[in-house]
Amino acid sequence: MESRTLLLLLQYDGAGFAGWQRQPETRTVQGVLEDAMERLCGSHVPVTGAGRTDAGVHALGQAASLRVPERWSAPEMMRALNAVLPRDVRIAECRPVKAEFHARYSAISRTYRYLVGTDEGAENPFRSRLELAWKRPLNRSLLDETSSLIVGSHVFRGFAVKGTAPVGDDHRCNVEFASWQDREGGLLFNIRANRFLHHMVRFIVATMLDIASGRREIEVMRRLLESNDNSEVSPPAPPHALYLESVEYPPELYLVTV
């Protein structure tokens, strides 16, 4: 049977999921998608994600790839999936891509954002489930200084969960940008890199917040960027304020539709 490869752009509220990767007897994003695909196609269709978001982490632009019978066009697949998926997952876009496309291995960069609320309203029940309510004063210049330190190519063993990367992995990531921005009610941290290690963004955010609130010295950040272990890193920031914003691919992998 002839088939085509499609790229899905996903949005989901991570609160109701135990992460991306399918697990037995646990609700995950991949599991929900594959169940929906089986319902539509009558057989199991593997769905490959660009990355494995942790339990509670949200997505504004997660990417996933799958192969479907050729009779399914991208617009038809998008409409059909959105008709059967639960309300906390949505297909925002569906595009045809070349057969060799792989959501994980074809990606050239990924962008995350982390939301921090600093005003009195940050603890209200609507905002507090989607951002981190931070009560201590923050030194804005220290946030900017610490974020500038991680830009570039570094070994991020100090900001990763030990033993989760493949054996022999050098833990090196190329961070294209990392910056804090002011927003209404608080702050937004944005970071883009070619890859991310397990808990890496949450470790980075927690350490920067601890430094900017006077709990730790900035030298800790410098040492962690040269460390072979994570013994000095702050406990990871909560997952509920972290969002996978986008995944970028080489433009030549997209098929032009007419």
Secondary structure, DSSP 8 states (H G I E B T S, - for coil): --EEEEEEEEEE-GGG-S-SS-BTTB--HHHHHHHHHHHHHSS----EESS---TT-EEEEEEEEEEEETT--HHHHHHHHHHHS-TTEEEEEEEEE-TT--TTTT--EEEEEEEEE-SGGGGSTTTTTTSEE--S---HHHHHHHHHHT-EEEE-GGGS-TT-S-TT---EEEEEEEEEEEETTEEEEEEEES---TTHHHHHHHHHHHHHTTSS-THHHHHHTT-SS-TTS-----GGGEEEEEEE--GGGB----
